[in-house]
Amino acid sequence: MRETLIAGLPALKLSVPEDRIDRLTAFGEAVIRQNEVMNLTAITEPKQVAKLHLLDSLSLLSLENLSGKKMIDVGCGAGFPGVPVKIACPEVKLTLLDSLGKRMNWLSEVLPALCVDAQCVTARAEEFVTTCRESYDIATSRAVARLNILLELTVPYVKVGGKVLAMKGSAAREELEEAKSAIKKLGLTLEKVVDFPVDDGVHTVLVFKKTAHTPPQYPRRYAKIKQSPL
Protein backbone atom coordinates (compact mmCIF):
# COMPACT_ATOMS: atom_id res chain seq x y z
CA MET A 1 0.00 0.00 0.00
CA ARG A 2 2.76 2.43 0.96
CA GLU A 3 4.77 1.80 -2.21
CA THR A 4 1.71 2.20 -4.44
CA LEU A 5 0.78 5.41 -2.64
CA ILE A 6 4.26 6.92 -3.05
CA ALA A 7 4.45 5.82 -6.69
CA GLY A 8 1.12 7.50 -7.49
CA LEU A 9 1.83 10.94 -6.00
CA PRO A 10 3.95 12.37 -8.88
CA ALA A 11 1.07 11.94 -11.34
CA LEU A 12 -0.99 14.18 -9.05
CA LYS A 13 1.94 16.63 -8.77
CA LEU A 14 1.83 16.19 -5.00
CA SER A 15 4.62 15.91 -2.46
CA VAL A 16 3.60 14.46 0.91
CA PRO A 17 6.03 14.25 3.88
CA GLU A 18 7.07 10.81 5.14
CA ASP A 19 5.18 11.06 8.43
CA ARG A 20 1.94 11.84 6.58
CA ILE A 21 2.56 8.94 4.18
CA ASP A 22 2.81 6.72 7.26
CA ARG A 23 -0.50 8.03 8.61
CA LEU A 24 -2.24 7.65 5.26
CA THR A 25 -1.08 4.06 5.12
CA ALA A 26 -2.13 3.48 8.73
CA PHE A 27 -5.61 4.78 7.94
CA GLY A 28 -5.87 2.54 4.88
CA GLU A 29 -4.84 -0.45 6.99
CA ALA A 30 -7.35 0.52 9.69
CA VAL A 31 -10.13 0.56 7.09
CA ILE A 32 -9.15 -2.92 5.89
CA ARG A 33 -9.13 -4.28 9.47
CA GLN A 34 -12.46 -2.71 10.38
CA ASN A 35 -14.01 -3.98 7.17
CA GLU A 36 -13.73 -7.50 8.58
CA VAL A 37 -16.45 -6.66 11.12
CA MET A 38 -18.26 -3.76 9.41
CA ASN A 39 -19.22 -3.11 5.80
CA LEU A 40 -17.03 -0.11 4.95
CA THR A 41 -15.75 -0.86 1.46
CA ALA A 42 -15.69 -3.51 -1.26
CA ILE A 43 -12.05 -2.59 -1.92
CA THR A 44 -9.77 -4.41 0.51
CA GLU A 45 -6.61 -5.33 -1.44
CA PRO A 46 -3.85 -2.99 -0.15
CA LYS A 47 -2.64 -1.77 -3.56
CA GLN A 48 -6.21 -1.06 -4.63
CA VAL A 49 -6.92 0.75 -1.36
CA ALA A 50 -3.92 2.97 -2.16
CA LYS A 51 -5.14 3.66 -5.71
CA LEU A 52 -8.91 3.78 -5.39
CA HIS A 53 -9.24 5.29 -1.93
CA LEU A 54 -6.08 7.15 -0.86
CA LEU A 55 -4.76 8.53 -4.16
CA ASP A 56 -8.30 9.10 -5.43
CA SER A 57 -9.03 11.24 -2.37
CA LEU A 58 -5.74 13.13 -2.64
CA SER A 59 -6.58 14.15 -6.22
CA LEU A 60 -8.60 16.99 -4.68
CA LEU A 61 -5.38 18.56 -3.41
CA SER A 62 -4.08 18.72 -6.96
CA LEU A 63 -7.11 20.80 -7.95
CA GLU A 64 -7.54 23.25 -5.09
CA ASN A 65 -5.45 24.85 -2.37
CA LEU A 66 -7.44 23.62 0.63
CA SER A 67 -5.08 24.90 3.33
CA GLY A 68 -7.05 26.82 5.94
CA LYS A 69 -10.36 26.07 4.21
CA LYS A 70 -13.42 24.85 6.06
CA MET A 71 -14.54 21.66 4.28
CA ILE A 72 -17.44 19.25 4.72
CA ASP A 73 -17.37 15.71 3.32
CA VAL A 74 -21.04 14.83 2.75
CA GLY A 75 -21.84 11.10 2.96
CA CYS A 76 -18.24 10.36 3.94
CA GLY A 77 -18.73 6.61 4.45
CA ALA A 78 -15.41 5.16 5.62
CA GLY A 79 -13.86 8.65 5.54
CA PHE A 80 -13.11 9.19 1.85
CA PRO A 81 -12.14 11.66 0.55
CA GLY A 82 -12.06 13.77 3.72
CA VAL A 83 -9.66 11.85 5.95
CA PRO A 84 -6.80 11.42 3.43
CA VAL A 85 -7.14 15.10 2.49
CA LYS A 86 -6.91 16.10 6.16
CA ILE A 87 -3.89 13.85 6.79
CA ALA A 88 -2.02 15.22 3.77
CA CYS A 89 -3.10 18.81 4.45
CA PRO A 90 -3.64 19.20 8.22
CA GLU A 91 -4.59 22.86 7.80
CA VAL A 92 -7.98 21.83 6.38
CA LYS A 93 -10.81 22.32 8.89
CA LEU A 94 -12.76 19.12 8.28
CA THR A 95 -16.31 18.01 9.05
CA LEU A 96 -17.21 14.40 8.23
CA LEU A 97 -20.94 13.83 7.76
CA ASP A 98 -22.76 10.52 7.37
CA SER A 99 -26.13 9.18 8.47
CA LEU A 100 -24.79 5.78 9.57
CA GLY A 101 -23.90 5.93 13.26
CA LYS A 102 -21.69 2.83 13.28
CA ARG A 103 -19.34 4.32 10.71
CA MET A 104 -19.17 7.66 12.46
CA ASN A 105 -18.56 6.04 15.85
CA TRP A 106 -15.66 4.11 14.33
CA LEU A 107 -14.20 7.24 12.75
CA SER A 108 -14.56 9.08 16.07
CA GLU A 109 -12.45 6.34 17.69
CA VAL A 110 -9.81 5.75 15.01
CA LEU A 111 -9.04 9.33 13.95
CA PRO A 112 -7.65 10.61 17.28
CA ALA A 113 -5.29 7.61 17.35
CA LEU A 114 -3.94 8.82 13.99
CA CYS A 115 -3.72 12.43 15.21
CA VAL A 116 -6.46 13.47 12.79
CA ASP A 117 -8.62 16.32 14.09
CA ALA A 118 -12.06 16.25 12.48
CA GLN A 119 -15.64 16.90 13.50
CA CYS A 120 -17.61 13.67 13.07
CA VAL A 121 -21.36 14.22 12.66
CA THR A 122 -24.04 11.54 12.44
CA ALA A 123 -26.96 13.12 10.60
CA ARG A 124 -28.76 13.30 7.30
CA ALA A 125 -27.32 15.92 4.94
CA GLU A 126 -30.64 17.66 4.35
CA GLU A 127 -31.18 18.01 8.12
CA PHE A 128 -27.73 18.95 9.48
CA VAL A 129 -27.51 21.89 7.07
CA THR A 130 -30.04 23.83 9.15
CA THR A 131 -27.30 24.31 11.78
CA CYS A 132 -24.55 25.52 9.41
CA ARG A 133 -26.08 26.78 6.18
CA GLU A 134 -23.67 28.51 3.77
CA SER A 135 -20.80 28.33 6.27
CA TYR A 136 -18.26 26.11 4.45
CA ASP A 137 -15.63 27.05 1.88
CA ILE A 138 -15.70 23.58 0.32
CA ALA A 139 -18.19 20.72 0.12
CA THR A 140 -17.10 17.42 -1.34
CA SER A 141 -18.70 14.05 -1.84
CA ARG A 142 -17.87 10.75 -3.49
CA ALA A 143 -20.17 7.96 -4.69
CA VAL A 144 -23.26 9.22 -2.83
CA ALA A 145 -25.91 9.96 -5.48
CA ARG A 146 -26.39 11.14 -9.04
CA LEU A 147 -25.24 14.70 -9.52
CA ASN A 148 -28.64 16.41 -9.66
CA ILE A 149 -29.48 14.86 -6.26
CA LEU A 150 -25.99 15.29 -4.81
CA LEU A 151 -25.86 19.01 -5.55
CA GLU A 152 -29.08 19.72 -3.68
CA LEU A 153 -27.57 17.97 -0.64
CA THR A 154 -24.17 19.68 -0.76
CA VAL A 155 -24.55 23.19 -2.22
CA PRO A 156 -26.58 24.65 0.69
CA TYR A 157 -23.54 24.08 2.96
CA VAL A 158 -21.28 26.28 0.84
CA LYS A 159 -20.89 30.05 1.18
CA VAL A 160 -21.04 32.26 -1.90
CA GLY A 161 -17.57 32.19 -3.44
CA GLY A 162 -16.96 28.66 -2.14
CA LYS A 163 -16.77 25.47 -4.17
CA VAL A 164 -18.32 22.04 -4.55
CA LEU A 165 -15.96 19.23 -5.56
CA ALA A 166 -18.05 16.33 -6.82
CA MET A 167 -16.11 13.09 -7.34
CA LYS A 168 -17.59 10.96 -10.08
CA GLY A 169 -16.91 7.94 -12.28
CA SER A 170 -17.42 7.20 -15.95
CA ALA A 171 -20.92 8.72 -16.07
CA ALA A 172 -19.73 12.18 -14.97
CA ARG A 173 -20.52 14.02 -18.20
CA GLU A 174 -23.88 12.32 -18.59
CA GLU A 175 -24.77 13.34 -15.02
CA LEU A 176 -23.53 16.87 -15.70
CA GLU A 177 -25.94 17.22 -18.61
CA GLU A 178 -28.73 15.83 -16.44
CA ALA A 179 -27.95 18.35 -13.66
CA LYS A 180 -28.11 21.58 -15.72
CA SER A 181 -31.31 22.71 -14.06
CA ALA A 182 -29.99 21.95 -10.55
CA ILE A 183 -26.76 23.85 -11.25
CA LYS A 184 -28.73 26.96 -12.22
CA LYS A 185 -31.33 26.79 -9.45
CA LEU A 186 -28.80 26.22 -6.66
CA GLY A 187 -26.52 29.14 -7.57
CA LEU A 188 -23.57 27.33 -9.16
CA THR A 189 -21.22 27.81 -12.09
CA LEU A 190 -19.23 24.91 -13.52
CA GLU A 191 -15.56 25.85 -13.25
CA LYS A 192 -13.79 22.77 -14.61
CA VAL A 193 -14.02 19.05 -15.29
CA VAL A 194 -10.83 17.10 -14.52
CA ASP A 195 -10.20 13.45 -15.37
CA PHE A 196 -7.78 11.22 -13.47
CA PRO A 197 -6.81 7.88 -15.10
CA VAL A 198 -7.19 4.97 -12.67
CA ASP A 199 -6.14 1.52 -13.91
CA ASP A 200 -8.29 0.93 -17.01
CA GLY A 201 -10.84 3.59 -16.13
CA VAL A 202 -11.19 7.28 -15.34
CA HIS A 203 -12.30 9.11 -12.23
CA THR A 204 -13.62 12.63 -12.75
CA VAL A 205 -13.87 15.61 -10.42
CA LEU A 206 -16.45 18.27 -11.26
CA VAL A 207 -15.49 21.62 -9.75
CA PHE A 208 -18.32 24.11 -9.22
CA LYS A 209 -18.08 27.65 -7.88
CA LYS A 210 -20.99 29.03 -5.88
CA THR A 211 -21.87 32.37 -7.41
CA ALA A 212 -25.23 33.09 -5.75
CA HIS A 213 -27.08 32.24 -2.55
CA THR A 214 -29.00 28.97 -2.63
CA PRO A 215 -32.77 29.64 -2.37
CA PRO A 216 -34.02 28.86 1.17
CA GLN A 217 -36.40 26.09 0.04
CA TYR A 218 -33.40 23.87 -0.76
CA PRO A 219 -32.59 21.24 0.30
CA ARG A 220 -36.01 19.63 0.36
CA ARG A 221 -36.84 16.43 2.26
CA TYR A 222 -34.85 13.53 0.83
CA ALA A 223 -37.95 11.64 -0.34
CA LYS A 224 -38.93 14.69 -2.35
CA ILE A 225 -35.39 15.18 -3.72
CA LYS A 226 -35.29 11.57 -4.90
CA GLN A 227 -38.83 11.58 -6.25
CA SER A 228 -38.43 14.84 -8.15
CA PRO A 229 -34.76 15.80 -8.74
CA LEU A 230 -34.07 19.37 -9.79
N, C-alpha and C positions, 0 to 999 in steps of 0.2 A: 504494500500500500504506500509506504513512504517513498520508495523508488519511483513508482508510477506518478505520485503527486509531484515530486521534484522534477521529473522529466516533462511533465505537462505545463509547468509554469511559464517557460519561455514563450510558448505559443500565445499565452495570454498577456505577454509583456509585463509579467509580474515578478517581483523579487520579494520573497518572504523569509524573514530571519529564521535561523535554525530552531530556536525555542518555540516559535509559532508553528513550524512544520511538525514538531514533536506533539504539540497540543492538537493540531488538526488530525494527525494520525491517531492520537489517543481517543479523540471523539469518534472517529470512524470505527475504531475497534470497540468502543463502548456501545455504539449502535448495533454492531454485529452481535455482541454478547447479549444485549437486551432483547434482540429480535428472537432469541431462542425461547423467550417466555412471553413476548408481547409482539403483536403484529405491527412492526414499524416500517419495514421495507421488504420488497421482493428481491432487492439487490444485496447479496451477502458475500460475494466473492471479493476479497480485499482489493484486487486491482480494479475491479468494476466499481467498488465503493469510491476509490480514489478518483476515477474518471467521471462517473455518473452522478456522484453526490458532491464530493469535495471540490474538484476542479470546476464542475458545472456551477456550483454556488459562487466560487471565486471569480467567475467570468464577470459578475456584476462590478467588481473592482476595476476591471479593465475598461469599463464603460463610463463610470462616474467616480468622482472624488467624493467618497462618503465620509471622510474624516470630519468629526464634529457634527455630523448630521443626525437628526432624530429619525429613526427608521422603524417601521412596523412590518413584520413578516406575517401576512394574513393566511391562516390555514397552514401553519408551519410544520405540521406533522412531526417527524422525528427531529426537526430543527434545521431543515434545509429550505432556503439558502442562508437564513439568518445567522446560525451559529458559526459556520465557517467564515462568513464575512466578518463577524465580530472578533473571531480569533485572529484573523489576518490583519484586521484594522481595528484595534481595541478602542480607538477614538469614536467609533460609531456608538450612538445611544440607542440600544436595541430593545424593542418590545416583541416578544413571541406570542402569537395569538392562535389558539386552536380550541375547538369545542370539546375535544376528547380529554377528559380529566386525567385518565391514566397516563397519557403521553406527557401532559404538562407536569404532572407530579414527578415523573421520571426526569424530565429536563430540569425541574427545580432542584432535584437531588444531585444530578450528575454535573451540571454546569459549575457550581461553586468548587467542586473538586478539581476542575480544569482551569480554575481562576477566570471563568467567563462570567461577567456581570451583565445580566439581562433580566428584564421584567417578564415574567411568565404569567400569562393571563388565560384562564379557562373561560371562554365565552363564545357566543356566536358573533360573527363579524358585524351583522346588521344591528346587533344590540349593544355591543361594547362601544361602538362609535358615538353613542349619545354622551359618553363621558369625556370624549377627547376629539370632537369633530374639528377637522381642518387644523390639526395641531402638529402634524408630522411633515418633515421635509421629503421623506421617501416612503412609499409603500411598495412592497414587493410580494410576489406570490408565485408558487410553482405547482403545477399539476393539481389545481383546485377545481376549476370549472371552465367552461368555454368563455371566451373573452368578453362577450356582451354581458354575461352574468358576473364574471370576475370583477369587471370595472365598477359595476354598481356597488360591490362589496368593499372595494379598496379605495376608490377615488374620494369618498367623503372624509377619509382620514387625513387627506393631504391638503396642506395650505396652498393658497394661490402662489404660483412660482415654484412649487415643489414638483416632484416627479413620481410617476408610477412605472415600475420596472416589472413587466409581465414576462415570465419565463415560459416559453412554449416549445412544442415539438414540431413535427412536420406539417401540421395543419395551421401553422401560425398565420399565413397570409389569407387562407380561407376564412379563418376566424376574424381577422382584421376587417375583411370586406363585410362580414356579417355584423360587425360591431360599429359600423359607421354612425348609426343613429345614437347609440350609447355614448360614443366619443363626443359627439356634438352636445347632447343633452347634459352631460356631466361636467362640461367645462374643460375639455382636454384638447390638446393639439399633438398629433403624432410627430415626434422629433426624429426618431431613426429606428430602423429595423436592422439588427445585427445577427448574423449567423455564426455559429461556432460548430465546426465539424467534430463529431464524436463517433469514433469507430466508423461504421458504414452509414451513419445517419447525420442529421444536423439538429442542433438545438438552437432556438431563436429567442432573442430578447427584444421585446417591443418596448421602446422608451417613449413615454408620453410626458409632456409638460402640462401642468395645470395652469390654464390661462384665465379662468373665471371661477367664481364661487359655484359650488354644486348646489342646485336648488334644494330647499329644505325637505322636500318630500322624498328625497333619496337618502339612504337606501330604503326600499319598501320591505315588508315582511318577506322572508325567504320563499315561502310558498308562492307568493305573488311574483317575485323575481323569476322563479323557475317557470311558472305557468305562462308568464307574459314578459319575456326578456325585452329590454329596451331596443 
